[in-house]
């Protein structure tokens, strides 16, 4: 049967698959897991396969009479005599043994056709100017990744193989004696609570402004890069690279940031800064120069690093500043899509993603200032998608100044410190682990030195807590 090929397809392979099913109905169990009607190019074959699927779902025999009836029930007409065509399909198959090879051919040609269609659509987008440059690149990468995943369909994993794989991991963890199965954070009690930052996890670090989110994120970046010899991608949507490096120089040299900014440095301090520069140069930390805020651009840059084998951790400061070209009617829906994309990206690239987040201002209106999950700004989906949710909390913020004006009592929350490093040399900060899918809920106390952007874990025992999970705004 000669065919003029305008697109990739294999008529013989499609016919062979259908004929094999007619000879041995049990083969439908294999075929239906690999192909659907759209994978057949020949319109007659599509209709015949749709009819076979109908019979399979009805647990009916797939044979000449039942198939003719099922074809009629699809409401579609094939352009040949169905009776003769079905007999020809059966005659075409001398043996069903080569079926897997023919299945592979049909599946491959379907993917090739889909790729061709996608490229034509993207070509039109470019020629007609329907999309911006970055959107075109992201759409192209997205479509190709989707086709690759479709091509790499996996079979079931037997419990024997699964048990062997997991037991090998357990043996390795046992021999390490570290209790850290992911990336070490450099903070012993945080590692104990989380077992390290795990591949595929989305970790949310939230706090009110000026509590130290960015400083804690930088501490994590340096610790993870240094201890694990890991590659860290740092996206700062709020601060410039110069501001970040000022903090890192202060952190690495133990010199107050205010002195570095003023340039009020002794010769000894200049030498210390030189050593700090050399130490920092040895770390594999990558800053995004463009300050990309588009979720798809962030994803593209992370994929690029992963392809170079230079990605072990992603840190984003912060989630509410990320934008999406697919505008939603309300910001909460947009943030939901962004958080979902971050979780999918973490799983796809097999790296942990730490995303900083703002807390709702409602926490300031409560008598109890300790943050809870429902305080996450645009919370519902963030809480749902995250594997770990951590809050930074200043116990001092719970203290209130009271004043009276006539008969009314006015409460004033402690003013957030914009010039915090001048206020105190050390501040007590609690890290509250409010959600932890794989570990315990814990409260860990830190000593924060704002002048050096440095967090130091206190030495007393971590407090394990058991808190009921508050309802999200959506649930309420």
C-alpha positions as CSV (number, residue, x, y, z in Angstrom):
1,X,0.0,0.0,0.0
2,X,1.8,3.1,-1.2
3,X,1.2,6.3,0.6
4,X,2.2,9.9,-0.2
5,X,3.9,11.1,3.0
6,X,3.3,14.7,4.0
7,X,3.8,13.9,7.7
8,X,5.5,11.0,9.5
9,X,3.5,7.8,9.8
10,X,3.7,4.1,9.2
11,X,0.6,2.6,7.7
12,X,1.8,-1.0,8.0
13,X,2.7,-0.7,11.7
14,X,-0.7,0.8,12.5
15,X,-2.5,-2.0,10.7
16,X,-0.3,-4.6,12.4
17,X,-1.2,-3.4,15.8
18,X,-4.9,-3.5,15.1
19,X,-4.7,-7.0,13.5
20,X,-2.7,-8.3,16.5
21,X,-5.5,-7.2,18.8
22,X,-8.1,-9.0,16.7
23,X,-6.1,-12.2,16.8
24,X,-5.4,-12.0,20.6
25,X,-7.7,-9.7,22.7
26,X,-5.4,-9.9,25.7
27,X,-2.9,-7.8,23.8
28,X,-5.3,-4.8,24.3
29,X,-4.0,-4.6,27.9
30,X,-0.6,-3.8,26.6
31,X,-1.7,-1.5,23.7
32,X,-4.1,0.7,25.6
33,X,-1.4,1.6,28.1
34,X,0.8,2.9,25.3
35,X,-1.5,4.3,22.6
36,X,-4.6,6.3,22.2
37,X,-6.7,6.9,19.1
38,X,-4.8,10.2,18.3
39,X,-1.6,8.2,17.9
40,X,-3.0,6.6,14.7
41,X,-2.6,8.7,11.6
42,X,-4.9,6.8,9.3
43,X,-8.5,8.0,9.9
44,X,-9.9,4.5,9.4
45,X,-7.4,3.1,12.0
46,X,-8.4,5.8,14.5
47,X,-12.1,4.8,14.2
48,X,-11.4,1.1,14.4
49,X,-9.2,1.6,17.5
50,X,-11.8,3.8,19.2
51,X,-14.3,1.0,18.6
52,X,-11.8,-1.5,20.2
53,X,-11.5,0.8,23.2
54,X,-15.3,0.9,23.6
55,X,-15.4,-2.9,23.6
56,X,-12.4,-3.2,26.0
57,X,-14.1,-0.9,28.5
58,X,-17.3,-2.9,28.3
59,X,-15.2,-6.1,28.9
60,X,-16.6,-7.4,25.6
61,X,-14.9,-9.7,23.0
62,X,-13.1,-7.8,20.2
63,X,-14.1,-9.8,17.1
64,X,-15.6,-9.2,13.7
65,X,-19.3,-8.8,14.7
66,X,-18.8,-6.9,17.9
67,X,-16.3,-4.6,16.2
68,X,-18.6,-3.7,13.3
69,X,-21.3,-2.8,15.9
70,X,-18.9,-0.7,17.9
71,X,-17.7,1.2,14.8
72,X,-21.4,2.0,14.2
73,X,-21.7,3.3,17.8
74,X,-18.8,5.7,17.4
75,X,-21.0,7.6,15.0
76,X,-18.2,7.8,12.5
77,X,-17.9,6.2,9.0
78,X,-14.7,4.7,7.6
79,X,-14.1,5.3,3.9
80,X,-13.7,1.6,3.0
81,X,-15.9,-1.5,3.4
82,X,-15.3,-2.3,7.1
83,X,-16.0,-6.0,6.7
84,X,-13.3,-6.5,4.1
85,X,-10.9,-4.2,5.9
86,X,-11.2,-6.1,9.2
87,X,-10.5,-9.4,7.4
88,X,-7.5,-7.8,5.7
89,X,-6.1,-6.6,9.1
90,X,-6.3,-10.2,10.4
91,X,-4.6,-11.6,7.3
92,X,-1.8,-9.0,7.6
93,X,-0.5,-10.5,10.9
94,X,1.4,-13.8,10.6
95,X,2.4,-13.6,14.3
96,X,1.7,-11.3,17.2
97,X,5.3,-11.8,18.6
98,X,6.7,-8.6,16.9
99,X,3.9,-6.4,18.4
100,X,6.1,-4.4,20.8
101,X,8.3,-3.3,17.9
102,X,5.3,-2.1,15.9
103,X,3.9,-0.4,18.9
104,X,7.1,1.5,19.3
105,X,7.0,2.6,15.7
106,X,3.4,3.9,15.9
107,X,4.2,5.8,19.2
108,X,7.4,7.3,17.7
109,X,5.6,8.5,14.6
110,X,2.9,10.1,16.7
111,X,5.5,12.0,18.7
112,X,7.2,13.1,15.5
113,X,3.9,14.4,14.1
114,X,3.1,16.2,17.3
115,X,6.6,17.8,17.3
116,X,6.1,18.9,13.7
117,X,2.8,20.5,14.7
118,X,4.3,22.2,17.7
119,X,7.1,23.6,15.6
120,X,4.7,24.9,13.0
121,X,2.6,26.6,15.7
122,X,5.8,28.2,17.2
123,X,6.9,29.2,13.7
124,X,3.6,31.0,13.2
125,X,4.0,32.7,16.7
126,X,7.3,34.1,15.5
127,X,6.3,35.1,12.0
128,X,3.1,36.8,13.2
129,X,4.7,38.4,16.3
130,X,2.1,36.9,18.6
131,X,4.6,36.4,21.5
132,X,7.6,38.0,23.0
133,X,11.1,36.5,22.6
134,X,11.3,35.0,26.1
135,X,7.8,33.6,25.8
136,X,8.7,31.9,22.5
137,X,11.8,30.3,24.0
138,X,9.9,29.2,27.0
139,X,7.0,27.8,25.0
140,X,9.5,25.9,22.8
141,X,11.3,24.4,25.7
142,X,8.0,23.6,27.4
143,X,6.6,21.7,24.4
144,X,9.8,19.8,23.8
145,X,10.0,18.8,27.5
146,X,6.4,17.6,27.3
147,X,7.1,15.5,24.3
148,X,10.2,14.0,25.9
149,X,8.2,13.0,28.9
150,X,5.5,11.5,26.7
151,X,8.2,9.5,24.9
152,X,9.7,8.2,28.1
153,X,6.7,6.3,29.4
154,X,7.6,4.1,32.3
155,X,6.3,0.7,33.3
156,X,5.3,-0.4,36.8
157,X,8.1,-0.8,39.3
158,X,7.9,-4.1,41.1
159,X,8.0,-4.0,44.9
160,X,11.2,-6.2,44.7
161,X,13.1,-3.5,42.7
162,X,11.6,-0.6,44.8
163,X,12.6,-2.4,48.0
164,X,16.1,-2.9,46.7
165,X,16.5,0.7,45.6
166,X,15.2,2.2,48.9
167,X,17.2,-0.3,51.0
168,X,20.4,0.7,49.2
169,X,19.6,4.4,50.2
170,X,19.0,3.3,53.8
171,X,22.3,1.4,53.9
172,X,24.1,4.5,52.6
173,X,22.4,6.8,55.1
174,X,23.3,4.3,57.9
175,X,27.0,4.2,56.9
176,X,27.2,8.0,56.7
177,X,26.1,8.3,60.4
178,X,25.1,11.9,59.7
179,X,21.2,11.6,59.7
180,X,21.3,14.1,56.8
181,X,19.9,12.6,53.6
182,X,19.7,15.8,51.6
183,X,21.8,18.9,51.4
184,X,23.2,20.0,54.8
185,X,22.1,23.5,55.7
186,X,25.0,24.1,58.1
187,X,22.6,24.3,61.0
188,X,22.6,21.1,63.0
189,X,19.1,21.4,64.5
190,X,17.6,22.4,61.2
191,X,19.3,19.4,59.6
192,X,17.9,17.2,62.4
193,X,14.4,18.4,61.8
194,X,14.5,18.2,58.0
195,X,17.2,15.6,57.4
196,X,18.7,18.3,55.0
197,X,17.1,19.9,52.0
198,X,15.7,17.1,49.9
199,X,15.5,16.8,46.1
200,X,12.1,17.8,44.6
201,X,11.0,19.7,47.7
202,X,9.5,23.2,47.8
203,X,10.5,24.9,51.0
204,X,8.8,28.2,52.0
205,X,10.6,30.6,54.3
206,X,8.2,33.3,55.5
207,X,8.4,36.4,57.7
208,X,7.3,40.0,58.1
209,X,9.6,42.6,56.5
210,X,13.0,43.3,58.2
211,X,13.0,40.1,60.3
212,X,16.0,38.6,58.4
213,X,14.6,36.4,55.5
214,X,17.1,37.5,53.0
215,X,20.0,37.2,55.5
216,X,18.9,33.7,56.4
217,X,18.6,32.8,52.7
218,X,22.2,34.0,52.1
219,X,23.4,32.0,55.1
220,X,21.8,28.9,53.6
221,X,23.3,29.6,50.2
222,X,26.9,29.9,51.5
223,X,26.5,27.0,53.9
224,X,25.0,24.6,51.3
225,X,27.6,25.6,48.7
226,X,30.5,25.2,51.2
227,X,29.6,22.1,53.1
228,X,28.1,20.1,50.2
229,X,30.3,21.5,47.4
230,X,26.9,22.2,45.8
231,X,25.9,24.6,43.0
232,X,23.3,27.2,44.2
233,X,21.2,29.5,42.0
234,X,20.1,32.6,43.8
235,X,17.3,34.8,42.3
236,X,17.0,38.1,44.2
237,X,14.0,40.0,42.9
238,X,14.3,42.7,45.5
239,X,18.0,43.4,46.1
240,X,20.8,44.2,43.5
241,X,23.8,41.9,43.2
242,X,25.9,44.7,44.8
243,X,23.7,44.7,47.9
244,X,23.9,40.9,48.1
245,X,27.6,40.9,47.8
246,X,27.9,43.7,50.5
247,X,26.1,41.3,52.9
248,X,28.2,38.3,51.9
249,X,31.4,40.3,52.4
250,X,30.2,41.2,55.8
251,X,29.2,37.7,56.6
252,X,32.4,36.1,55.4
253,X,34.8,38.7,57.0
254,X,32.9,39.4,60.3
255,X,33.1,43.1,59.5
256,X,30.0,45.2,60.2
257,X,28.2,46.0,56.9
258,X,27.9,49.7,57.9
259,X,31.7,50.0,58.0
260,X,32.0,48.3,54.6
261,X,29.4,50.7,53.1
262,X,31.2,53.8,54.5
263,X,34.6,52.5,53.5
264,X,35.7,53.2,57.0
265,X,38.2,50.3,57.1
266,X,41.6,49.7,58.7
267,X,44.4,48.0,56.8
268,X,43.8,44.8,58.7
269,X,40.1,44.9,57.7
270,X,41.0,45.4,54.1
271,X,43.1,42.3,54.3
272,X,40.2,40.4,55.9
273,X,38.0,41.5,53.0
274,X,40.6,40.2,50.6
275,X,40.5,36.8,52.2
276,X,36.7,36.9,52.3
277,X,36.7,37.6,48.5
278,X,38.9,34.6,47.9
279,X,36.7,32.4,50.1
280,X,33.6,33.5,48.3
281,X,35.1,32.9,44.9
282,X,35.5,29.2,45.8
283,X,31.8,28.8,46.2
284,X,29.5,27.7,43.3
285,X,26.8,30.4,43.8
286,X,25.1,31.9,40.7
287,X,23.3,35.2,40.9
288,X,20.8,36.2,38.2
289,X,22.1,39.4,36.7
290,X,18.9,40.3,34.9
291,X,16.8,40.1,38.1
292,X,14.3,38.0,36.2
293,X,10.9,38.0,37.8
294,X,9.0,36.0,35.2
295,X,8.3,32.5,36.4
296,X,9.0,31.0,33.0
297,X,12.3,32.9,32.6
298,X,13.4,31.6,36.1
299,X,12.5,28.1,35.0
300,X,14.4,28.4,31.7
301,X,17.5,29.6,33.6
302,X,17.3,26.8,36.1
303,X,17.0,24.2,33.3
304,X,20.0,25.7,31.6
305,X,22.1,25.3,34.8
306,X,20.8,21.8,35.3
307,X,21.8,20.8,31.7
308,X,25.3,22.0,32.6
309,X,25.2,19.9,35.8
310,X,25.5,23.1,37.8
311,X,22.3,23.0,39.9
312,X,21.7,21.5,43.3
313,X,19.7,24.2,45.1
314,X,17.5,27.1,44.0
315,X,16.7,30.1,46.3
316,X,14.2,32.8,45.3
317,X,13.8,36.0,47.2
318,X,10.8,36.4,47.1
319,X,7.7,34.6,45.9
320,X,5.3,37.5,45.8
321,X,7.5,39.4,43.4
322,X,7.4,36.7,40.8
323,X,5.2,37.4,37.8
324,X,3.5,35.3,35.2
325,X,2.7,36.3,31.6
326,X,-0.5,34.3,31.9
327,X,-2.3,37.0,33.8
328,X,-5.1,35.8,36.1
329,X,-8.1,37.8,37.2
330,X,-6.8,38.0,40.8
331,X,-3.4,38.0,42.4
332,X,-4.2,35.0,44.6
333,X,-4.9,32.8,41.5
334,X,-1.7,34.0,39.9
335,X,0.4,33.2,43.0
336,X,-1.3,29.8,43.1
337,X,-0.1,29.1,39.6
338,X,3.4,30.3,40.4
339,X,3.7,28.2,43.6
340,X,2.5,25.1,41.7
341,X,5.0,25.8,38.9
342,X,7.8,26.0,41.5
343,X,6.8,22.7,43.0
344,X,6.7,21.1,39.5
345,X,10.1,22.6,38.7
346,X,11.6,21.2,41.9
347,X,10.4,17.7,41.0
348,X,11.4,18.0,37.3
349,X,15.0,19.2,38.1
350,X,15.3,17.0,41.2
351,X,16.6,19.9,43.4
352,X,15.2,21.6,46.5
353,X,13.7,25.1,45.9
354,X,13.7,27.6,48.8
355,X,11.2,30.4,48.1
356,X,11.0,33.3,50.5
357,X,7.5,34.7,51.2
358,X,5.8,37.6,52.8
359,X,3.4,37.2,55.7
360,X,0.0,38.9,55.7
361,X,-0.3,42.1,57.6
362,X,-3.2,40.5,59.6
363,X,-0.6,39.0,61.9
364,X,0.1,42.5,63.2
365,X,-3.6,42.9,64.2
366,X,-3.7,39.8,66.4
367,X,-2.9,39.8,70.0
368,X,-0.8,36.6,69.4
369,X,1.9,37.6,67.0
370,X,3.3,34.1,66.4
371,X,2.7,33.3,62.7
372,X,0.6,30.4,61.6
373,X,0.1,28.8,58.2
374,X,-2.9,30.9,57.4
375,X,-0.7,34.0,57.7
376,X,1.0,33.2,54.4
377,X,0.3,36.0,52.0
378,X,-2.1,34.7,49.2
379,X,-1.7,31.5,51.3
380,X,-4.0,28.6,50.3
381,X,-2.0,27.2,47.4
382,X,1.4,28.1,48.8
383,X,0.7,26.1,51.9
384,X,-0.7,23.2,49.8
385,X,2.2,23.0,47.4
386,X,5.0,23.4,50.0
387,X,6.7,20.4,51.5
388,X,8.2,22.5,54.3
389,X,6.9,25.9,55.7
390,X,9.2,27.8,58.0
391,X,8.6,31.1,59.7
392,X,11.2,33.6,61.1
393,X,9.7,35.2,64.2
394,X,11.1,37.8,66.6
395,X,9.7,37.2,70.1
396,X,10.4,40.9,70.8
397,X,7.8,41.8,68.2
398,X,5.1,40.4,70.5
399,X,5.8,43.1,73.1
400,X,3.6,46.1,72.8
401,X,3.7,49.6,73.9
402,X,0.4,50.8,75.4
403,X,-0.9,54.3,75.6
404,X,-4.2,55.8,76.5
405,X,-6.1,58.5,74.7
406,X,-9.2,59.5,76.7
407,X,-11.1,56.3,77.4
408,X,-9.6,54.5,74.4
409,X,-6.6,52.2,74.8
410,X,-4.3,52.3,71.8
411,X,-1.9,49.5,71.1
412,X,1.3,50.1,69.2
413,X,3.2,47.2,67.6
414,X,6.9,47.4,67.9
415,X,8.2,49.3,64.9
416,X,10.0,47.1,62.4
417,X,13.7,48.0,62.3
418,X,14.8,49.4,59.0
419,X,18.0,50.5,60.7
420,X,18.1,47.3,62.7
421,X,21.9,46.9,62.8
422,X,22.2,50.1,64.8
423,X,19.6,49.0,67.3
424,X,21.2,45.8,68.6
425,X,24.3,43.7,68.1
426,X,22.3,40.5,68.6
427,X,18.7,39.7,68.2
428,X,16.8,36.5,69.3
429,X,15.0,34.9,66.3
430,X,12.9,31.8,66.4
431,X,12.6,29.6,63.3
432,X,9.2,27.9,63.5
433,X,8.8,24.8,61.3
434,X,5.0,24.9,60.9
435,X,4.7,22.2,58.1
436,X,7.1,19.3,57.5
437,X,5.9,16.5,55.3
438,X,8.9,14.2,56.1
439,X,9.8,15.3,59.6
440,X,8.8,16.9,62.8
441,X,7.5,20.3,63.7
442,X,10.1,22.2,65.6
443,X,11.0,25.6,67.1
444,X,14.7,26.4,66.7
445,X,16.2,29.5,68.4
446,X,18.8,31.6,66.6
447,X,21.0,34.5,67.5
448,X,20.9,37.0,64.6
449,X,23.7,39.5,64.2
450,X,22.2,42.0,61.7
451,X,25.4,44.0,61.3
452,X,27.0,40.9,59.7
453,X,23.9,39.2,58.2
454,X,24.8,36.2,60.3
455,X,22.5,33.6,61.9
456,X,24.0,31.4,64.7
457,X,22.0,28.4,66.0
458,X,21.6,28.4,69.8
459,X,23.1,25.4,71.5
460,X,20.1,24.3,73.6
461,X,17.9,21.5,72.5
462,X,15.4,22.0,69.7
463,X,11.8,22.1,71.0
464,X,9.5,19.7,69.2
465,X,6.0,21.0,69.0
466,X,2.7,19.4,68.0
467,X,0.4,22.1,66.6
468,X,-2.9,21.7,64.9
469,X,-2.8,22.9,61.3
470,X,-4.8,26.1,61.0
471,X,-7.4,26.3,58.3
472,X,-6.4,28.2,55.2
473,X,-8.3,31.3,54.1
474,X,-9.9,29.3,51.3
475,X,-11.1,26.6,53.7
476,X,-12.5,29.1,56.1
